[in-house]
């Protein structure tokens, strides 16, 4: 039997699959979950099959690791003092095995939302032979660091919990008739690449096509920004006023969901009105280690909605995660660029940070082709896309409900044991 100590202030089920949780509940081994608010200070034991878990939830108590018992510490990026304590006291002591599990409250950073702190702690980990990290950054793969999709999804659902509603809307999305072919909800104009994608939409009035559902949050446009001023010079000073105001997102708020202008309910509504979605990811950063998916992609995989990515990094990452891309949505010119992209080559640009004129033209022609193709051809493409969407949805189902981090933990224990016997 494997025995582990776990410190986690929130019970997020990454240690157990859905079937295991159901079994444990039937055995009344985790009925503690049903009374979550009253058990914040409890320490409890779970024995399941060949696993014994000593679970500590009290956030005010510092749990000391035990010799020869793996210690699993879930942490978020405001608990650096706790990590410092364990590093100072237990690093490079082979009697202790400490596994850190990153539960960041952000979308990209494991340790802190400052890059210098991020690099500092990653460098520390490289020099400590009895500390391991289970995390959510796909390309941070050091000897003692393990990427896990389950952690990546749990973090995202914890950070934007309402995204999970898309998962339950999957069947509904496939049943209802959509009134547009393409949805593109650009929202804020606060980055160069967003500006250039706005140019794609404005080119030849593409956004006015009756088969596209384009939205822009006019309340979040930096009108004093040089690039925005240039757009006005190119397309007319009143260009933003020409986009109907009733098509905008609500203003971002963190108020209760029942308010009319709340963000996520509007997104639910917008997501159901078109067959496919143009997706621009905000974490496709030039620094390879910070590349990650956000709710912009994950919600559509949950929904089963086909996506058209605006950059080759996001396209490549979908395959890296084990999902299928919607190749039938791209012209051969765009598809060739995407398929030839090598995300492991740090010398190549990861994104079209400054979308060149020829790329603006290529994307414009691609989207125009999708909008203008005959209905019969579009229906054939939709059928292909919907089948891929179903497969991707099922794959995410498996990650959410069947996979756990236990394989990572067992692998780490094996690696550590082998190292200690050398």
Secondary structure, 3 states (H helix, E strand, C coil): CEEEEEECCCCCCCCCCHHHHHHHHHCCCCHHHHHHHHHCCCEEEEEECCEEEEEECCCCCCCCCCCCCEEEEEECCCCHHHHHHHHHHHCCCCCCCEEEEECCCCCCCCCCCCHHHHHHHHHHHHCCCCEEEEECCCCCCCCCEEECHHHHHHHHHHHCHHHHHHHHCHHHHHHCCCCEEEEEEEEEECCHHHHHHHHHHHHHHHHHCCCEEEEEEEEEECCCCHHHHHHHHHHCCCHHHHCCHHHCCCCCCCCCCCCCCCHHHHHHHHHCCEEEEEECCCCCCCCHHHCCCCHHHHHHHHHCCEEEECCHHHHHHHHHCCCCCCHHHCCHHHHHHHHCCCCCCCCCCCCCCCCCHHHHHHHHHHHHHHHHCCHHHHHHHHHHHHHHHHHHHHHHHHHHHCCCCHHHHHHHHHHHHHHHHC
